Amino acid sequence: MMLFLTQYAKNFPTANKTMITMSSSPEYTCQGSGTPVIMLHSSMSSKEQWLKLSSRLNSDFHTIAIDLYGYGGCKAPKDPSSFTLSKEARRIDDIVTKLIGTEHFHLVGHSYGGATALCFAHTNPERLISLSLFEPVAFHLLAKQDPARAIILKLAEDISTYIDKEKHSLATEMFVDFWSGKGTYKSLRKSKRSFLDGFIKKVALDFQAGINEPLTIKEYQQIQIPICLIRGAQSPLPTRQITYNLEATLSQMETHQVDGGHMSPISHANIVNRIWETFIRSKQLD
């Protein structure tokens, strides 16, 4: 659900002559030209997560990477107590409409960005050419009796408890290690740990939004567009189970599994991005 290496971009080559910056703001970056591809990042990440995928696409596509609420250049939501996945998706709708009007586009989302993309697709299926997802944390799609849901509810509760006690580093450690493996948080530099600690309150809202969203799995059936869904073989049970539920419910879907975990869009970027690039190019409108 998160990208703990949010600053990996500083080591990424920028001298790519095919990149043409169309427009940018603190909250989004646009590159290239052609059919738009909108990209939504994971929790504790930012629009910079998508530099590698953008570099594969922006010679033929107009890539638009957007910061979600509380990350990168976007401020936290004004009313946390009433924050929902639908509010996250509506903000994306506003930005996309401002940038490309009513033009159709491809939508890509990882983890929390994937849950937001699903919510957007349910409300605006007619705007999308395709939907590409890596393990959306749409926890509301886990059945109440599913052990995977119990795991997530316990994780969210424990993180909130630490936050309430102002133990932000412990909350962040729990979050990071759940998705990236025990000991990951402590292996980071102190400055990196402090940086990530600053996002943990928004992470709690991401859990809130993903768990409490009222949409049901059947309601997502109205998404009648091509979908590419990827899971990691080593990912935690909850997100793998969500992908199984979606795979059993949605039509026009192709699924892939990579030999990595929930952070495979970073740890196995070449593999994941190659799958998405092939899919997106194959779904271009005539």
N, C-alpha and C positions, 0 to 999 in steps of 0.2 A: 504493500500500500504506500510505500514511500520510496524516495530516492535519496539515500544518505550521502551520495556523492554529487550534490547539486552543483559543485564548482568544477566538475570534471571538464567543463567547456574551456577553461583557460589553457588546457593542454591540447585542445583540438585545433587543427590547422584552419586558418581563416583565409588563406590566399587561394580562394577558389573563384576563378574568373567567370564561372557560370552563375554565381550568386548575384542577383540584382535586387538591392533593397528597395522595395516599393514604398513602404511606409513603416513607421514604428512609433511606439509610445512606451512609457514605463510598464504598461500592462500587456503589450503584445509586440510581436516582431513579424513582419511580412517580407518574404523574399521570393524571387523568381516571377514568372508570369505563366498564364494558362489557367486551366481549371483549378479552382481553389481546393486546398486540402487543409482542414482545420484540425489542430492538434491540442489535446488536453492532457496535462501531465498528472503524475501521481502526487499523493500527499507528501509534504516536506520537500517538494521539488519546485520547479519553475519552468517557464517557457524554454529555458536553455537545455532542458532535457532533450529537446527535439532537434538539436543541431545536426546530428549525424543522419537522421532520417530526412531532414530538410535538404541536406547536401546531396542526397540520392535523387531527390525529386524536383528540386527547384530549377532545373534546366527546362522542364516541360510543364511544371505546375506552379501555381501561386500558393506557397505554403504560408500558413498563418498559425503561429504558436502563441497561445494565450495563457496568461497567468490566471489561475483560479483565485477565488477570494482568500486573502491572507497570505499569499505567497508571491515571491518576486516583487513586482512593482504594484501589486494590487493590495489595497487596504483590507483589513478584516471586516466582516459584515457588521453593520451598525447595531443590529439587535440579535445577539447570539442566541438568546433563549427561544426565538421563533425561527431560527435558521433551518432551511430545508434544502433538499436536493433540487427541488423545483426552482428555488430562488437562485441557486448556482447556475442552473441551466438557462433561466431567463436572462441572466446577465450575459451569458455567452451568446444568446440569441440577439441581444441588443448590440453587442460588439460586432458580430458577424454581419448583421443587417447594415450597420453603419459603414462597414468596409466593402461589402460586395453586393449590397442591395438584395434582390430576390434571386440572384444567381444560384444555381444548384452547386453542391459541393460534396466532397468526401469528408468523412469525420473519423478521426482516430482518437482513441482514449486508452490510457493505462491506469489500472487500479481505481483510485478515486476519480480520476479523469474519465475512466471507462464507465463508471456508474453515472457520472454526469452526462456522458455521451448517450448512454441508454435512455436516460430520462428525456434528454433533448429529442432523441429519435422518436420516442413515443408521442411527443407533443407535435413534432414537425417532420413526420416521415416524408412528406411531399417535397421537402427541400433537399433531401439527401440523395446522392448517387449511390453511395455505399457507406458501410459502417465497419470499422476495424477496431477490435478490442483485444486487450490483454488483461485477463482476469479482473473484470470490473467488480469492485467491492460493493455490489448491490446486496447488502446483507438482508434486506427485506425480502429477498427471494429465497431465503432459507426457511424451511418449514419450522414451526414452533417446536416440534418434537425432535428436530434434527440435532444430533450431537455437535455438528459444526456450528450451529447457531449458538449453542451454550458456550462454546469456546470463545466466540466473538463477544458475547454479552459479558463474560467474565473479564476478558481483556479490556473492554471499554470501561467497565466498572472500576477495575483496578487502576487504570490510567487516570480516570476522573478523581479517584480518591487521592492519589498522589498529587494531582494538580490542586485539589482543595486544601491540601496540607502544605502547599508551596514547595513540594519536592519535585520540581520540574525535571531535574536531571534523572531521577529514578523513573519518572513517567516516560521520558524519552528513551531511556535505556530499554525499558520493557517493550516499547513500541518497535524500536529499531531491531532488537534481537528477535522479536517474534517473526518479522518478515525477512530478516537477513542472516539469522543464525546467532546463537548464543555467543557472547563475547565480542560481537561486532562493534557495539557502542564504545566499549572500553578500549578497543584497538585504535580508535580515532584520536587525532590530536585534540588537546584540550580546547583549542580555539574552535575546532569543528564541532566538538560536543556542545560548547556554549552556543554556537550558531544554531544548531538544531534544536536546542532547548527552547529557543525563542518561538518556535512554531508549534509547540506541543498543545497549546490551547486551541489552535485551529484544527489540529488533528482530532481533538475531542469532538469538535463540531462536525468533522467529516464522519466520525462514527455515528454521531447523533443523526445526521442526515441519511446515511446509508441504512441504518437500522429502522428508522421511523417512517421512511417514505411509504405512503399508502398504496402505491401501484402494486398490482399483483402480477404473477408470472403470466396469467392468461391475458391481462391487458397489454402486455408487451407483444402479443401475437399480431397486433395491428401494424407492427414494423415489417412491412412487406418490401424490403430492399435487400440487395446482396450484403451478407455479413461475413467477415473473416474473424474468427474467434481463436485465440491462442492461449494455451495454458502451459505452465511449467511442471514438469514431472516431479520436481522436488518441492513444489509450493506447499504451504500449509493447507490442511483439509478444507477450511471454509471457502477459500477462493476457488479451489478445484471443484468443490461441490456446486458452487454457483455456476461454473461453466457447464457442468453436466446438466444442471436444470435448464439452462438456456438452450443447450444443444438438443435436449429432448422436446423443447417447446417451439422454438422459432424455426421458420422455414427459410429457404434461400441461404442457408448457412454452410460454410466450409470451416472445418476445425483442424487445428494443428497442435501438436505437443512438442515442446523443445526440452532438451535435457538440462534444465536449469530450474531456478526458483522463481519466486514472485517478481524479483528484480531483473528478470531476463532481458527486458528491453534495454537494460544497461549492461549487465554482465555478459549477455549473449546478443549484443546489439546487431552484429552483422547478420546473424541468423534470423532474428525477429524482423529486422528492417527489410531483409531480402524477401521474406514472406509477404509483408505488407506492400512493398513496392510492386511485386508481381501481381498481387491481388488488385491494387488500385489501378495499375496500368491496364489490367484486363477488363475493368469495369467502366472505362471511359465512355461517355455518351457519344453517339454518332454525330 
